[in-house]
Amino acid sequence: MQRKRFTWWLATALVIMLFALTGCQVIQGLDVSQALQNSSALTSAESRSSLQMDIIAGDTSHLSADEKLMIQMLNHITLDLNNAKMQDKQHVSVDGALTYSKGSIPFKLVVDGNKIIIHIDGAKKPLVFDPLALQSGSSAAALSEDIQKQLFQKGTELQPALLKFFITNAPNPAHFSVSSVSEQVYNETLSLQKAHLEINGSEFVDLLKAFLTNIVADEKGMKELIGQFYDVLIPVIKEQMKASAFNSEMNSVMPDLMSAYLNNKTLAVEFVYTTLHEFLAKALLDWDKNMKDTFASPTDAQAKALLSEQTTLQTDLFIDSDKQIRKVRTELSIPITNVSSGVKALKFTYNNEVWNINKPVKADRIDVSGGVFNIDPTTITSSSILSNFNKDSRFYKTLREDLKVTKKEIHLIVDNTDDDPYLEYYFGASHPYINEDKITMLPVRFISEKLGAEIKWDEKSKQITVKDGVTDTIISLAVNSKTATVNGSPVQLDSAPIIKQGSTFVPLRFIAETLGCKVSFDDDSSSVTITRD
């Protein structure tokens, strides 16, 4: 278990290193570190970029037809951001497209303050979500809207400081060179300095150890960074504690203990610094032993592959005389050791170019006058998402036909009686049972939610409404009534819905088949299988 945690920690650290190692100090007169910091501090700009993934297939003879199709579909998948405009940190627009073997899915994305608005080709309404609102139900929900906005803004402001800390402590890789070149950036030929970086996995271990050693030795830098986090987070933590104490009548001892740290920045910074320093120092102390165990373990084949010469990173940064990065070209190759996956390696290619740096830029907008589709993570389903797209759109077909988001297979044991207390207790409220009419009954909420349909209950009329975006079906049922409606047309049921154990049971075959499923019974095992493509 300890080695697994170390392997996960190592993989996380390597991801950081992929970025931090490009922040080398001044080499051949070029200050790459300053250029990276300048890029993170841009106030406005226009850009275009692309990210492509290529799959190098291995032995696929053992894969199913669907698995082979998935590899073919994802191979050479490309995300193009053709026209990105950053007016400021709070207002950004992007015209882009996701392209794969079956076609292209154009989209437009707008960041407007805390909200992100996306219009995907084929959508009936733009999708809207608020990253802060996505935390609904978590501790962030207790925070005022003003504090959440401040946290979001200050968190953005912390990014340059965090980047500076990492790149300041990053060691110089062995393969790093600088040359003068002429490159075209948005139809303009510029004289630039090209910083070329090459790293392979066999170099990561020593580089990462040097990186962590530098961090441990950088007491001043670490305390400054922790202090900046303190300034950002302390108002949020204090308000959250007040809300928690008020809502739960929490004993005052814990808040009093916390106040000693919350109201004393020096004490808080020292405490966090000591904790992090001891953790990293312990990691470095055990470094050689943990690395030896990782390479010796047969279960860590993927980790060993990542730390081999098969993993390669090549990056070209094109920097102008103002120490601004105007163009980037990056290739990352990662070996895959799981033979059963049918994939030998993944290759990622990233290209980016920037212009109109820190000049007046106006972000585009998305028309929302016709309404929006609000994304609520607590209620959103595949069915509701599909209902917002035209069925002939590429996005709808990608979800339905390629990713098969609506495919379901549900296996259930059927209770052969409806009055045995032991079986009711054992099976619970979700299991189907056979009633006195010899009809198999099933909780309508259970099957509807399993299939991604929306369900509403009217307590006053004892009526259930099921809305399924996959089949464009609306079903209305009333407790103790054998007449239901499907898209407004009356339908006679074999048995009336009833309430049992707090759940509303309806005829299984009716509800499943109306929602586009196939139903098959197995008498030998007293089970039923419900499937939908």
C-alpha positions in Angstrom: 0.0 0.0 0.0 2.8 2.4 0.9 4.5 1.7 -2.5 1.2 2.4 -4.3 0.9 5.7 -2.6 4.4 6.6 -3.5 3.8 5.6 -7.1 0.7 7.8 -7.3 2.7 10.7 -5.6 5.5 10.2 -8.0 3.2 10.3 -11.1 1.6 13.5 -9.8 5.0 15.1 -9.2 6.1 14.2 -12.7 3.1 16.0 -14.2 4.2 19.1 -12.4 7.8 18.6 -13.6 6.6 18.5 -17.2 5.7 22.1 -16.9 8.2 23.3 -14.3 11.2 22.0 -16.1 10.6 24.3 -19.0 11.2 27.1 -16.5 14.9 26.8 -16.5 17.1 29.7 -15.5 18.9 32.0 -17.9 20.7 29.9 -20.5 22.7 31.4 -23.4 21.3 34.8 -22.5 17.6 33.8 -22.7 15.5 34.1 -19.5 12.9 31.4 -20.0 11.7 31.7 -16.4 10.8 35.3 -16.9 9.1 34.6 -20.2 6.9 31.9 -18.5 6.0 34.3 -15.7 5.1 37.0 -18.3 2.8 34.6 -20.1 0.9 33.8 -16.9 0.5 37.5 -16.2 -1.1 38.4 -19.5 -4.0 40.9 -19.2 -5.3 40.5 -22.7 -4.4 38.6 -25.9 -5.6 36.7 -28.9 -4.4 33.1 -29.7 -5.0 29.9 -31.5 -4.0 26.4 -30.5 -4.5 22.7 -31.1 -4.1 19.6 -29.1 -3.9 16.2 -30.9 -3.8 12.7 -29.5 -2.5 9.8 -31.6 -2.8 6.2 -30.4 -0.1 3.7 -31.3 -2.0 0.5 -31.4 -0.5 -2.8 -30.1 -2.0 -6.3 -30.4 -5.8 -5.7 -30.8 -6.7 -9.3 -31.8 -8.2 -10.1 -28.4 -10.3 -6.9 -28.3 -14.1 -6.8 -29.0 -15.4 -5.0 -32.0 -16.6 -2.1 -29.8 -13.1 -1.8 -28.2 -11.4 -1.8 -31.6 -13.9 0.8 -32.8 -13.2 3.0 -29.8 -9.4 3.0 -30.5 -10.1 3.9 -34.1 -12.4 6.6 -33.0 -10.1 8.2 -30.5 -7.0 7.9 -32.7 -5.9 11.3 -34.1 -8.6 13.1 -32.1 -7.9 16.9 -32.2 -9.1 19.8 -30.2 -8.7 23.1 -32.2 -9.1 26.5 -30.5 -9.1 28.5 -33.7 -9.9 32.0 -32.3 -9.4 32.7 -28.6 -9.9 36.2 -27.4 -9.0 37.2 -23.8 -10.4 40.6 -23.1 -9.3 40.3 -19.5 -9.2 37.4 -16.9 -13.0 37.5 -16.5 -14.0 37.7 -20.1 -12.8 35.2 -22.7 -14.2 33.7 -25.9 -13.1 30.7 -27.9 -14.2 29.4 -31.3 -13.2 25.8 -31.6 -13.9 22.3 -32.8 -13.4 18.7 -31.7 -12.5 16.5 -34.6 -12.3 12.7 -34.7 -12.8 9.9 -37.2 -16.5 10.4 -37.5 -16.5 14.1 -38.1 -16.1 17.5 -36.4 -18.1 19.1 -33.6 -17.8 22.9 -33.7 -18.4 24.9 -30.5 -18.2 28.3 -29.1 -17.2 29.0 -25.5 -17.5 32.2 -23.5 -16.2 33.0 -20.0 -18.3 35.8 -18.6 -17.3 36.5 -15.0 -18.0 33.4 -13.0 -20.2 31.8 -15.7 -19.1 29.6 -18.5 -21.4 29.5 -21.6 -20.9 26.9 -24.3 -22.8 26.6 -27.5 -22.1 23.2 -29.2 -23.2 22.7 -32.8 -26.6 21.1 -32.8 -27.7 22.4 -29.4 -31.2 23.8 -29.0 -29.9 26.1 -26.2 -26.5 27.1 -25.0 -25.1 25.2 -22.0 -24.4 27.4 -18.9 -22.6 26.5 -15.7 -21.0 28.3 -12.8 -17.9 26.6 -11.4 -18.6 28.1 -8.0 -22.2 26.9 -8.1 -21.0 23.4 -9.0 -19.8 23.2 -5.4 -23.4 23.3 -4.3 -23.9 21.1 -1.3 -20.3 21.2 -0.3 -18.7 23.5 2.3 -18.5 26.2 -0.3 -22.3 26.4 -0.3 -22.2 28.1 3.1 -20.1 31.0 1.8 -21.6 34.2 0.6 -21.6 34.9 -3.1 -19.3 37.9 -2.6 -16.7 35.7 -0.8 -16.9 33.0 -3.5 -16.2 35.7 -6.1 -13.3 37.0 -4.2 -11.9 33.5 -3.7 -12.2 32.9 -7.5 -10.5 36.2 -8.4 -7.7 35.9 -5.8 -7.1 32.3 -6.8 -6.5 33.5 -10.3 -4.1 36.1 -9.0 -2.2 33.4 -7.1 -1.3 31.5 -10.3 1.7 33.7 -11.3 3.1 33.3 -7.7 2.6 29.6 -7.8 4.2 29.3 -11.2 7.2 31.5 -10.1 7.8 29.3 -7.1 7.9 26.1 -9.2 10.0 27.4 -12.1 12.4 29.1 -9.7 13.2 25.8 -8.1 13.2 23.7 -11.3 16.6 22.3 -12.2 18.1 22.7 -15.7 17.6 19.6 -17.9 20.6 18.3 -19.8 19.2 18.8 -23.3 18.4 22.5 -23.6 19.5 24.8 -26.4 18.7 28.3 -27.7 18.8 29.6 -31.3 17.7 32.6 -33.2 14.9 31.9 -35.7 12.3 33.6 -37.9 8.8 32.3 -37.3 5.3 33.2 -38.5 2.8 34.2 -35.8 -0.7 35.1 -37.1 0.5 36.1 -40.6 3.4 38.0 -39.3 7.0 37.0 -39.6 8.9 37.6 -36.3 12.6 37.4 -35.2 12.4 35.1 -32.2 14.6 33.1 -29.8 13.8 29.4 -29.8 14.3 27.5 -26.6 14.4 23.8 -27.4 14.0 21.3 -24.5 14.2 17.5 -24.6 13.6 15.2 -21.6 13.1 11.5 -21.4 11.7 9.4 -18.6 15.0 8.0 -17.5 16.0 11.6 -16.5 12.9 12.3 -14.5 13.9 10.6 -11.3 17.1 12.6 -10.8 15.5 15.9 -12.0 12.5 15.4 -9.7 14.8 14.7 -6.7 16.8 17.8 -7.5 13.5 19.8 -7.9 12.2 18.6 -4.4 15.7 19.2 -2.9 15.5 22.8 -4.1 12.0 23.3 -2.7 13.1 22.0 0.7 16.0 24.3 0.7 13.9 27.3 -0.4 12.6 28.3 3.0 12.1 32.0 2.1 10.2 31.2 -1.2 8.0 28.5 0.4 7.0 30.8 3.3 6.2 33.7 0.9 4.0 31.4 -1.1 2.2 30.0 2.0 1.7 33.6 3.2 0.0 34.5 -0.1 -2.3 31.5 0.2 -3.0 32.6 3.8 -4.1 36.1 2.6 -6.4 34.6 0.0 -8.0 31.8 2.1 -8.3 33.3 5.6 -11.4 35.3 5.0 -13.1 32.3 3.4 -12.1 30.0 6.3 -13.3 32.4 8.9 -16.7 32.9 7.3 -17.1 29.2 6.8 -16.3 28.6 10.5 -18.9 31.2 11.5 -21.6 29.5 9.4 -20.7 26.1 10.6 -20.8 27.2 14.3 -24.1 28.9 13.8 -25.7 26.0 11.9 -24.5 23.1 14.1 -24.2 25.0 17.4 -20.6 23.7 17.4 -18.7 23.8 20.6 -16.5 26.9 20.9 -13.4 25.0 21.8 -12.4 24.1 18.2 -13.0 27.6 16.8 -11.0 29.0 19.7 -8.1 26.7 18.9 -8.2 27.5 15.2 -8.3 31.2 16.0 -4.8 31.1 17.4 -3.7 30.2 13.8 -6.2 32.1 11.8 -5.6 35.4 13.5 -1.8 35.0 13.5 -0.3 34.9 10.1 3.2 34.2 11.3 2.1 31.3 13.4 -0.1 29.8 10.6 2.7 30.1 8.0 5.2 28.5 10.3 2.9 25.6 11.0 2.1 24.9 7.4 5.7 25.4 6.4 7.0 22.9 9.0 4.4 20.3 8.0 5.2 20.5 4.3 8.9 20.7 4.9 8.9 17.6 7.1 6.8 15.7 4.5 9.1 16.6 1.7 12.2 15.9 3.7 10.9 12.5 4.7 10.2 11.8 1.0 13.7 12.7 0.1 15.2 10.6 2.9 13.3 7.6 1.6 13.8 8.5 -2.0 16.4 6.0 -3.1 14.7 3.1 -1.3 11.2 3.9 -2.7 12.6 4.3 -6.2 14.4 0.9 -5.9 11.2 -0.7 -4.7 9.2 0.8 -7.6 11.6 -0.5 -10.2 11.8 -3.9 -8.5 8.0 -4.3 -8.2 6.4 -6.3 -11.0 3.1 -4.5 -10.3 4.6 -1.1 -11.1 5.3 -1.8 -14.8 3.6 1.4 -15.9 5.6 3.5 -13.5 8.8 1.9 -14.7 7.8 2.6 -18.3 7.1 6.2 -17.5 10.6 6.4 -16.1 12.3 4.9 -19.1 13.6 6.4 -22.3 10.3 5.4 -24.0 8.7 8.5 -22.3 9.8 11.6 -24.2 9.0 15.3 -24.0 10.1 17.8 -26.6 9.2 21.5 -26.4 10.0 24.5 -28.5 9.3 27.9 -26.9 9.5 30.9 -29.3 10.2 34.1 -27.3 10.3 37.7 -28.5 12.4 40.6 -27.4 9.8 41.6 -24.7 10.3 38.1 -23.1 6.8 37.1 -24.2 6.2 33.5 -25.5 4.7 33.9 -29.0 4.6 30.3 -30.1 4.8 26.8 -28.6 5.3 23.4 -30.1 5.3 20.4 -27.8 5.3 16.6 -28.3 4.8 14.1 -25.4 5.0 10.3 -25.9 3.8 8.0 -23.2 4.2 4.2 -23.3 1.3 2.0 -22.2 2.3 -1.3 -20.6 -1.2 -2.9 -20.2 -1.2 -5.3 -23.1 -4.9 -6.0 -22.7 -5.7 -2.4 -23.7 -4.6 -3.0 -27.2 -2.6 0.3 -27.0 1.2 0.5 -27.1 1.7 4.2 -26.6 0.0 7.6 -26.7 1.4 10.7 -28.4 0.2 14.2 -27.7 1.0 17.1 -29.9 0.3 20.7 -28.8 0.7 23.9 -30.9 0.0 27.5 -29.8 0.6 31.0 -31.0 -0.3 34.3 -29.4 -0.7 37.9 -30.7 -2.1 41.3 -29.6 -0.5 40.7 -26.2 -1.7 43.2 -23.6 -3.5 45.2 -26.3 -7.2 46.1 -26.5 -9.1 42.9 -27.3 -12.9 42.4 -27.3 -14.3 39.0 -26.4 -17.2 37.7 -28.4 -20.6 36.9 -26.8 -23.1 34.1 -27.1 -26.8 35.0 -27.6 -28.8 33.6 -24.7 -32.0 35.5 -25.4 -33.7 32.3 -26.5 -33.0 30.6 -23.1 -30.2 28.4 -21.8 -29.6 24.8 -20.6 -28.4 25.1 -17.0 -26.0 22.4 -15.9 -26.8 21.2 -12.4 -24.5 18.3 -11.4 -27.1 17.1 -8.8 -29.9 16.6 -11.4 -28.3 16.4 -14.8 -28.6 13.1 -16.7 -27.6 11.7 -20.1 -31.2 11.8 -21.1 -31.6 15.5 -20.3 -28.4 16.4 -22.1 -29.4 14.5 -25.2 -32.8 16.2 -25.1 -31.0 19.5 -25.7 -29.5 18.4 -29.0 -30.9 17.7 -32.4 -30.8 14.0 -33.2 -29.1 14.6 -36.5 -26.3 16.6 -35.0 -22.8 15.2 -34.8 -22.6 15.7 -31.0 -25.8 13.8 -30.4 -24.6 10.9 -32.6 -21.2 10.9 -30.8 -22.9 10.5 -27.4 -25.6 8.1 -28.5 -23.9 5.9 -31.2 -20.2 6.2 -30.5 -19.9 6.6 -26.7 -23.2 4.8 -26.1 -24.1 6.9 -23.1 -27.6 5.5 -23.2 -26.6 1.9 -23.2 -27.9 0.1 -20.1 -28.1 -3.4 -18.7 -29.9 -3.9 -15.4 -30.1 -7.3 -13.7 -32.7 -7.7 -10.9 -33.9 -10.6 -8.7 -37.7 -10.9 -8.7 -39.5 -11.4 -5.4 -42.1 -14.0 -6.1 -44.3 -12.7 -3.3 -45.6 -9.3 -2.2 -46.4 -10.1 1.4 -43.4 -12.0 2.9 -41.8 -9.6 5.5 -38.5 -11.4 5.4 -38.2 -11.0 1.6 -39.3 -7.4 1.8 -36.6 -6.7 4.3 -34.0 -8.7 2.4 -34.7 -7.3 -1.0 -35.6 -3.8 0.0 -37.7 -1.3 -1.9 -35.9 -1.4 -5.2 -36.5 -5.1 -6.1 -39.4 -6.1 -8.4 -42.0 -8.4 -7.1 -45.0 -10.3 -8.6 -48.4 -9.1 -7.4 -51.7 -10.9 -7.1 -52.4 -10.2 -10.8 -49.2 -12.1 -11.7 -47.7 -8.9 -13.0 -44.1 -8.0 -12.2 -44.0 -4.6 -10.5 -41.0 -2.3 -10.2 -40.3 1.1 -8.4 -40.8 3.7 -11.1 -38.2 6.1 -9.6 -35.5 3.3 -9.6 -35.9 2.3 -13.2 -36.4 6.0 -14.4 -33.2 7.2 -12.7 -31.2 4.1 -13.8 -32.2 5.0 -17.4 -31.4 8.7 -17.0 -35.0 9.9 -17.2 -36.4 12.8 -15.2 -39.1 12.0 -12.7 -41.5 14.2 -10.8 -44.0 13.3 -8.0 -47.1 15.3 -7.3 -48.0 14.6 -3.7 -51.5 16.2 -3.9 -52.7 14.2 -7.0 -50.5 11.2 -6.3 -49.3 11.4 -9.9 -45.9 10.6 -11.3 -44.5 12.1 -14.5 -41.5 10.5 -16.2 -39.8 12.5 -19.0 -37.2 10.7 -21.1 -35.1 12.7 -23.6 -33.7 9.6 -25.2 -37.0 8.4 -26.5 -38.8 11.8 -26.4 -41.4 10.2 -24.2 -43.5 11.7 -21.4 -45.3 9.2 -19.2 -48.0 10.1 -16.6 -49.2 7.6 -14.1 -51.6 7.9 -11.1 -51.5 5.7 -8.0 -54.4 3.2 -8.0 -55.3 4.0 -11.6 -55.0 1.5 -14.5 -55.0 4.3 -17.0 -51.7 6.0 -17.9 -50.8 8.4 -20.6 -47.9 8.3 -23.0 -47.2 11.5 -24.8 -50.8 12.5 -24.0 -52.4 9.3 -25.3 -54.2 7.0 -22.8 -52.8 3.5 -22.2 -54.4 0.7 -20.2 -52.1 -0.9 -17.6 -52.2 -4.6 -16.6 -52.0 -3.4 -12.9 -52.5 -0.1 -11.2 -49.5 1.6 -9.6 -49.3 1.3 -5.9 -47.3 2.7 -3.0 -45.3 0.1 -1.1 -42.5 0.6 1.4 -42.5 4.3 0.5 -42.0 3.7 -3.3 -44.4 3.8 -6.1 -44.4 0.4 -8.0 -45.6 0.2 -11.6 -45.8 -2.7 -14.2 -42.2 -3.5 -15.1 -42.7 -4.4 -18.7 -44.8 -1.3 -19.4 -42.4 1.2 -18.0 -39.2 -0.5 -19.4 -40.5 -1.0 -22.9 -42.1 2.5 -23.1 -38.6 3.9 -22.2 -37.1 1.9 -25.1 -35.8 -1.1 -23.3 -36.0 -4.9 -23.9 -37.1 -7.1 -21.1 -36.2 -10.7 -20.6 -37.1 -13.0 -17.7 -35.2 -16.0 -16.4 -37.5 -18.3 -14.6 -34.7 -20.6 -13.4 -33.0 -17.8 -11.5 -36.1 -15.7 -10.8 -34.4 -12.7 -12.4 -35.1 -10.2 -15.0 -32.7 -8.3 -17.3 -33.6 -4.9 -18.7 -31.4 -3.6 -21.6 -31.3 -0.5 -23.8 -28.9 0.4 -26.6 
